[in-house]
Amino acid sequence: MQKNSSKNIQNKKVFITGASSGIGLALCERYLKEGWKVIGLARDISKIPNSTKDNENFEFIKTDLSNFETSRSIIDDVFKKNKDISTFILNAGIYTPDSFNNFNFRNAEKTFSTNVLSIYLILELVNLNFDFNSNLTLAIMSSTAGYKGLPRSVLYGPSKAALINLAESIKSENHENLNIKLICPGFVKTPATKVNDFKMPYLISANRAASIIFDKIYKKGFEITFPFPFNSIMKFGKILPYKLYFKFTKKKFSKK
Ligand SMILES: NC(=O)c1ccc[n+]([C@@H]2O[C@H](COP(=O)([O-])OP(=O)(O)OC[C@H]3O[C@@H](n4cnc5c(N)ncnc54)[C@H](OP(=O)(O)O)[C@@H]3O)[C@@H](O)[C@H]2O)c1
């Protein structure tokens, strides 16, 4: 299935995880503006502005995605009650800049539970509750940080690399009526990236990111990656021989 725009979608109901801030919140607001019903999932509703949470087309689902048992039951219930969801944007994720000499296993567990395993949990529930012949759109939020190993990314990068491979794997199965999208942003200004103490090249706003995603999600193509030229630089890094690649990362990601 390849639609040209959101106008062709019959059921305008979207399920977005990570809805309380950053890119997820901006996506919720964009979909609401376009007249969609939005089911937004996160842990903390207090981060969502009143104008969004009071919108009659917005429903908030509170759950901690790293708590699998609770999330399974809550999300299964949401899916059973909302069989008309046509778009799933699996966006929730955590980011901590961990390096080899300061990471710990607890953070590794938290990162992989939230960023990777919760995606499998939701995908299983999508499989159980929805018919893939009914033109579903499924978007998985990865990152250009998943393309290849980066400094201070020993947890986050591998979690996002797993999602790239996961989305590729689903796409490679050729589910005819499934619009599967892999989203790989570069740096976006959100609460998550506030912790970065290095210069973030080509940083864009969350609203800009949401706008690019919304404009591309129902169009042809598998990957939605931005901003240009950062995404191209990162893609170039992907194909560089390791020796040159590590010179490049040293130059590009040195501290401020
Ligand atoms: N910002 C960037 O530069 C960038 C670049 C590439 C990819 N990304 C990806 O884009 C996604 C959104 O990131 P962001 O920058 O917008 O970060 P953000 O502002 O920190 O938003 C993260 C969202 O995920 C939710 N979340 C985190 N842990 C959760 C949990 N255990 N259970 C339920 N919800 C949880 C948060 O809500 P609560 O805290 O309320 O639960 C929040 O709504 C992430 O997957 C991130 O990896 C971001």
Ligand as a Chemical Component Dictionary entry (heavy atoms), coordinates in Angstrom:
data_LIG
# 
_chem_comp.id                   LIG 
_chem_comp.type                 NON-POLYMER 
_chem_comp.pdbx_formal_charge   0 
_chem_comp.three_letter_code    LIG 
# 
loop_
_chem_comp_atom.comp_id 
_chem_comp_atom.atom_id 
_chem_comp_atom.alt_atom_id 
_chem_comp_atom.type_symbol 
_chem_comp_atom.charge 
_chem_comp_atom.model_Cartn_x 
_chem_comp_atom.model_Cartn_y 
_chem_comp_atom.model_Cartn_z 
_chem_comp_atom.pdbx_ordinal 
LIG N1  N1  N 0  15.665 14.274 19.961 1  
LIG C1  C1  C 0  16.481 13.733 19.057 2  
LIG O1  O1  O 0  17.491 14.336 18.652 3  
LIG C2  C2  C 0  16.168 12.376 18.485 4  
LIG C3  C3  C 0  16.913 11.968 17.369 5  
LIG C4  C4  C 0  16.671 10.721 16.826 6  
LIG C5  C5  C 0  15.686 9.906  17.366 7  
LIG N2  N2  N 1  14.979 10.339 18.470 8  
LIG C6  C6  C 0  13.981 9.438  19.021 9  
LIG O2  O2  O 0  12.728 10.083 19.028 10 
LIG C7  C7  C 0  11.942 9.550  20.093 11 
LIG C8  C8  C 0  11.389 10.691 20.904 12 
LIG O3  O3  O 0  12.480 11.359 21.503 13 
LIG P1  P1  P 0  12.435 12.861 21.992 14 
LIG O4  O4  O 0  13.725 13.476 21.629 15 
LIG O5  O5  O -1 11.169 13.494 21.554 16 
LIG O6  O6  O 0  12.496 12.625 23.571 17 
LIG P2  P2  P 0  11.608 13.128 24.785 18 
LIG O7  O7  O 0  11.184 14.531 24.613 19 
LIG O8  O8  O 0  12.369 12.754 25.999 20 
LIG O9  O9  O 0  10.307 12.212 24.658 21 
LIG C9  C9  C 0  10.334 10.860 24.968 22 
LIG C10 C10 C 0  8.909  10.396 25.133 23 
LIG O10 O10 O 0  8.935  8.992  25.446 24 
LIG C11 C11 C 0  8.178  8.773  26.618 25 
LIG N3  N3  N 0  8.739  7.678  27.389 26 
LIG C12 C12 C 0  10.020 7.521  27.782 27 
LIG N4  N4  N 0  10.148 6.426  28.533 28 
LIG C13 C13 C 0  8.913  5.870  28.619 29 
LIG C14 C14 C 0  8.396  4.730  29.275 30 
LIG N5  N5  N 0  9.163  3.912  30.004 31 
LIG N6  N6  N 0  7.072  4.465  29.148 32 
LIG C15 C15 C 0  6.262  5.271  28.426 33 
LIG N7  N7  N 0  6.702  6.369  27.782 34 
LIG C16 C16 C 0  7.998  6.661  27.886 35 
LIG C17 C17 C 0  8.255  10.088 27.400 36 
LIG O11 O11 O 0  7.125  10.246 28.219 37 
LIG P3  P3  P 0  7.064  10.140 29.812 38 
LIG O12 O12 O 0  8.374  10.597 30.360 39 
LIG O13 O13 O 0  5.896  11.009 30.177 40 
LIG O14 O14 O 0  6.788  8.715  30.051 41 
LIG C18 C18 C 0  8.198  11.106 26.274 42 
LIG O15 O15 O 0  6.856  11.351 25.915 43 
LIG C19 C19 C 0  12.843 8.609  20.877 44 
LIG O16 O16 O 0  12.624 7.279  20.479 45 
LIG C20 C20 C 0  14.226 9.058  20.471 46 
LIG O17 O17 O 0  15.172 8.027  20.582 47 
LIG C21 C21 C 0  15.198 11.551 19.028 48 
# 
loop_
_chem_comp_bond.comp_id 
_chem_comp_bond.atom_id_1 
_chem_comp_bond.atom_id_2 
_chem_comp_bond.value_order 
_chem_comp_bond.pdbx_ordinal 
LIG N1  C1  SING 1  
LIG C1  O1  DOUB 2  
LIG C1  C2  SING 3  
LIG C2  C3  SING 4  
LIG C2  C21 DOUB 5  
LIG C3  C4  DOUB 6  
LIG C4  C5  SING 7  
LIG C5  N2  DOUB 8  
LIG N2  C6  SING 9  
LIG N2  C21 SING 10 
LIG C6  O2  SING 11 
LIG C6  C20 SING 12 
LIG O2  C7  SING 13 
LIG C7  C8  SING 14 
LIG C7  C19 SING 15 
LIG C8  O3  SING 16 
LIG O3  P1  SING 17 
LIG P1  O4  DOUB 18 
LIG P1  O5  SING 19 
LIG P1  O6  SING 20 
LIG O6  P2  SING 21 
LIG P2  O7  DOUB 22 
LIG P2  O8  SING 23 
LIG P2  O9  SING 24 
LIG O9  C9  SING 25 
LIG C9  C10 SING 26 
LIG C10 O10 SING 27 
LIG C10 C18 SING 28 
LIG O10 C11 SING 29 
LIG C11 N3  SING 30 
LIG C11 C17 SING 31 
LIG N3  C12 SING 32 
LIG N3  C16 SING 33 
LIG C12 N4  DOUB 34 
LIG N4  C13 SING 35 
LIG C13 C14 SING 36 
LIG C13 C16 DOUB 37 
LIG C14 N5  SING 38 
LIG C14 N6  DOUB 39 
LIG N6  C15 SING 40 
LIG C15 N7  DOUB 41 
LIG N7  C16 SING 42 
LIG C17 O11 SING 43 
LIG C17 C18 SING 44 
LIG O11 P3  SING 45 
LIG P3  O12 DOUB 46 
LIG P3  O13 SING 47 
LIG P3  O14 SING 48 
LIG C18 O15 SING 49 
LIG C19 O16 SING 50 
LIG C19 C20 SING 51 
LIG C20 O17 SING 52 
# 
